[in-house]
Amino acid sequence: MDVVRLDGVTKAFGSVRAVNGLSLTIRQGEILGFLGTNGAGKTTTIKMLLGFFRPDGGSLSVLGGDPCDPDTRKKIGFMPETAYYYPYLNIRELLALYGGLCGMSKAEIRARSEALIVRVGLESAGARLLRHYSKGMLQRAGIAQALLHDPDLLILDEPFTGLDPLARIHFRDLILELRRRGKTVFFS
């Protein structure tokens, strides 16, 4: 199945063409590193995949549907390049908030949260407020938040920013684990 399909997609902001005729297909279980220079249209493409922007031309589908459709969005996990979290929450409270927004049960949130907190290496910082987290720790929290509802497609905008070398290795291993489980990962 094509998880992501773009055919001749264009997007302009005034006279600036941010994306120009992009065609791309990503199948289930694939990992795609989306590379380009600053201003090449990577984040604009991601925002179209998330349904935040509509393309000006061409066609786009995500998980066989329209990314603006709530049923499609439920299957997508997203971590922005720079996430802004409530500074007076700890990681468990953050995940409880996002889990509730995703419609997860409290029991499911608790179980998934604990496993993800360990998986991203934040178990020793679980009670600390997010305002006391380093950039790398906030990136790890963002990864946990994006994976909380077990999405079919994970979209990550510059996920390695702020991660130390060991955390990068752990994150790479996590991405490979997701692929083995049939998940699709798109990251810039």
Stockholm file with secondary structure:
# STOCKHOLM 1.0

chainA/1-188         MDVVRLDGVTKAFGSVRAVNGLSLTIRQGEILGFLGTNGAGKTTTIKMLLGFFRPDGGSLSVLGGDPCDPDTRKKIGFMPETAYYYPYLNIRELLALYGGLCGMSKAEIRARSEALIVRVGLESAGARLLRHYSKGMLQRAGIAQALLHDPDLLILDEPFTGLDPLARIHFRDLILELRRRGKTVFFS
#=GR chainA/1-188 SS CEEEEEEEEEEEETTEEEEEEEEEEEETTCEEECCCCTTSSHHHHHHHHTTSSCCSEEEEEETTBCTTSHHHHTTEEEECSSCCCCTTCBHHHHHHHHHHHTTCCHHHHHHHHHHHHHHTTCGGGTTSBGGGCCHHHHHHHHHHHHHTTCCSEEEESSTTTTCCHHHHHHHHHHHHHHHHTTCEEEEC
#=GC SS_cons         CEEEEEEEEEEEETTEEEEEEEEEEEETTCEEECCCCTTSSHHHHHHHHTTSSCCSEEEEEETTBCTTSHHHHTTEEEECSSCCCCTTCBHHHHHHHHHHHTTCCHHHHHHHHHHHHHHTTCGGGTTSBGGGCCHHHHHHHHHHHHHTTCCSEEEESSTTTTCCHHHHHHHHHHHHHHHHTTCEEEEC
//
